[in-house]
Structures are given as structure tokens and as C-alpha cells.
Amino acid sequence: MKIKVATVDEIEQIGILYQELFLEMSILQPTYWKPAKQDVEFIRNTINEKESDILIAEINKHVVGFLLVQETITPSYPCLVQHKYAFITDVIVGKPYQNQGIGSALLLEAKNWAQDRNLDYLELSVLTENTGAISLYEKHGFKDMNHTMRLKF
């Protein structure tokens, strides 16, 4: 397995994994998420922007997982301490490749990516029902920092 920064050559394979990610999210929270395809231009722009990358896991030139990470800055709000940090927007390892250390390898590479850019920390959001992902993130030292709560009418 090889972890590398995606190029436009991998857009199609990343798109297929996005469909798997969105399907999984729709299964976990069907009231709020639905199966969908990711916009190709979104993937292309993410790959081409300096502040973001899609890190991919490859086996025999086949993309089996990816992690989208981007530089961001704390909002300018009087009570917030300003930080430049990395935010992980999307992560997926294809079902046949799960539990083989690929998610861990992607997280480690995201940590290196953020440290190489002298960012303060790495942050992500995860669906409450995604207990497998939560367990993986906790294993890598991520801590619960806040809760998003919703009142449905």
C-alpha cells in the first residue's frame, strides 16, 4: 500500500469512493444524508488548491481510500484564540480494504501534512453513529471537543 497526494488522474476513482462515503452516511443518518455523487469540479479544485489535498491510499495503482485535508484558520471572534489548523473534511476506506491499517496510514499522513505546514492541530467531525471511525480517531489521540445537537420538529 502507498499513501500519496492525489492528482487529477485519480479523480474518477476518488469519485467512486465518494459515492460509497455518501451511501454510508445516508445509512447512518437517513434523515439528513442521502446517496449522491460528488461534483467532479469540487474534487478537481481540491486537488489543485494550495490549501488542500486529497491523500489517497493505493494498492496496485487502485485507489482504495482517501482523506481530504485543508488548511483553515479560526474565525475572527473576540473570545477565540487564533489558530491555523488542518481540517479533515472527508475520509473513506473502501469496504473490502477496511481493518487493514489503511485509515491509520491516512491519518498519520494527514498529521505529517499538517506538521509540515506548521499548523497547530488537526480537527475533524464524525457522525455520532460512526462508532468504528470514532474508535479509530480516539486510538490516534483525537479528543471530543464539542457536540453538535439538533432538535428536530
N, C-alpha and C positions, 0 to 999 in steps of 0.2 A: 504494500500500500504506500502511496505517495501523497503528501499534502502539498498543495501549491496554490498560487493565486490564479484565479480563473482568467481566461482570455475570451474574446468573442467567439472563438472556435467551440467553446463549451456551452454556449447559450442554449442550444436545443436540449442537451442533457440536463442542464440546470432547470429548464422549464418543465421537464418531465417530473423531476423531483419536487418542484413547487406544487404540481398537481397532487402528489402524494401528501405533501405537507398540509395543503388546504383541505384535502379529504379527511385527514386525521383530525384536524382542528374542528371540522364540521361534525365528526363523530363525538368528540369530547364535549362540544358546546353547540349543539344543533340550533339552538335559539338565536345564536349570534354569528355563527360562521356557516359558510356553505362551500361546497366543492367549486373550484374555479381554476382557471389558467392564469398564470402570472403574465403581465404585459411584457412582451419581448423588449420594448424600449426601456422599461424600468430596469431589466437585467443588464442591457447594454450600457445604460447610463451609469449604473452602479459600478460596473467593471471599469468604465472609462474615467470616472471621477477620481480626483486625487485623495479625497477624504474618506473613501470607502473601498472595500474589496470584498469579493466573494472568494472565500477559501474553499477549495474543493479537495475531496479525498478521491483518489483514483486507484483503481485496480485494473491492470492491463488496459490502460487508456480509457477505461469506462468510469464515469463519474458516479460514485456510489453514495456520496453525501456532500453537503456543503454547509457553510456558515457565512452569513452576511454580517460584516462588521463595519462600523463607520465612526469616524471622529465626530464628537459633538462637544458642546460647551453648556455648562449650567446656565439656565435662564437668568437674566439680569433682574434679580428680585432682592430687595434690601436684606432680607433675613437669610439668604442662601450664600454659603461660602462658594466662591467661584472655582470651578474645576474644568479642565479639559479632560475628557474621558472617552472611552470606546464603548459603543452600544452595539450589542449583538441583536440584530433585528429578526433574523430567521435562521433556524438550524433544522436540518433533516439528515438522517441516515436512512437509506432505503431499507425496507423491512428485511430483505434477505441478508443484510450486512450488519444488522444491529447486534449488540452484545459481543462485538469483536474488537473493541477498543477504538473504533473509528471516531465516535463522538468525543472521546477523551483526547484523541490526537488533534481534532479540530479545535477544541477548547484550548489546548496547550499552544497551538499555533496562533490563535486569537490573542492569547496572553502575550506571546512574543511580539506580535504585531503592535499591540498597544504599548508595550515597554519600549520597543524600537522607536516609537513616535513620542516618547517621554510623556505619555498620558498618565493621569493619576489613578485610574481604576477602570475596571471592566464591569459593565452592567447589562442586564437582560431582563425581560419579562417572560413569564411562562404561565400557561393556563393552569389553574388550580388542579384540574383533573389529570394533568400530565405527570403523574407520580413518578414514572420512570425517569423522565427528564429532570424533575426536581431532585431526585436521588443522585443522579449523575452530577448535577451542578453543585449540590452540597458536598459531594465527595471531592470536588475540585476547590472547595473553600468558599463558594458563594454563600452569602448570608441573606436571609429575608430582611428587607429594609422597610417595606411598607406594603399595605394591602389595598387593592382596588376593590371597592364594594359597590354593589348595584342594587337598586330597589326597582323591581320590575312591576309594572302596572298591568 
